[in-house]
Amino acid sequence: MPKYSTQQIRNIALTGHSGAGKTTLFEALLAAGGTIQVMGSVERGTTVSDYDPMERERQHS
């Protein structure tokens, strides 16, 4: 597990109602920033933020 100093850590919270598009927005931000090459899909279970199998199954973070 990589070690990070507190100066390197950035926390962001996306809040909103279920189905509002938070995960899709997060994927778009990662793609726009060059962190990922292709946006994942909630429906396909390929998003970065939905890494737990239960999150993918329920399509809910």
N, C-alpha and C positions, 0 to 999 in steps of 0.2 A: 504494500500500500504506500503510495507516494506521501511524502511529508511536505506540507505547505506551511508557510508562515502566515500569520494573520493578515499581513499586507497583501498576500496573494489571493485571499479568499473573498469572493463576492457572492452574496446571497440575494436572490430575487424571489419574491412571492407573487404568483399569479392567482388571483381569486375571482370567483364568479360562480354563477349557477351551473349546475350540471348541464352539459351540452352546449355551453356558451362558446367553446372553441379555445380554451386555455392551452390544451395540449397541441393543437394545430398551430396556435400562435407561437408557442415555445419552439416547435419544429421549424417554423418559418424564420424565427430569430437565429436559431443555430445555423440554418442554411445560409442566411444572409451574412452572418458573421464568419462563414467559412469553416465552422467547426465540423459540420457534416456536409457531405456532397449532395445527398438526395434526402428530401423530406420523407419521414416515415408516415405511416397511416394507422390511425386508431383501429379502423376496421380490420386491417391486416395484422395488427399487433406488432408493428415494426417501429414504433416511436422510441426515442431515446429515454424519455421520462417514464414510460410504462415498462419497467424492466422486470417486475415481479410477475410470475405466471398467472396469479390470481387477477392482477390488474389487466393483463392482456385478455384473459378469459371473459371478464365482466365488462371490458372496455370502459373502465372507471379507475382513475388514479386515486 
